[in-house]
Amino acid sequence: MPIKPDDLAALMLEVENEDPIDFADLPFGEAELRELVALHLCEMAGAMENFSTEDRLMTLLAVSAKLVLENLVLHLQLLRRHGLPVSDSVEALLARLRKPGQGPA
């Protein structure tokens, strides 16, 4: 069931209603960035059409996990650069990761 880039961009916007993205003062339009990402992901999904369902899901999960990790790292770097504290939820996650046996090795 392939999804079209416009449909994916609309779904992305719906998700952003719950968790808005701070585009700050980027010299690009929000809609254009969203459309670019949606197109890229649809092309990636199309390239996996010969994958098994399990391999497709594992690949998409790996890509998602990498992006979440990258987002966390960039967020922490930005906070450190500006001398700002992390949120309670991020601090709880980091504390859990620091404790032996509580997180990934």
Helices and strands as residue ranges (DSSP letters): H 5-18, H 30-47, H 53-81, H 88-98
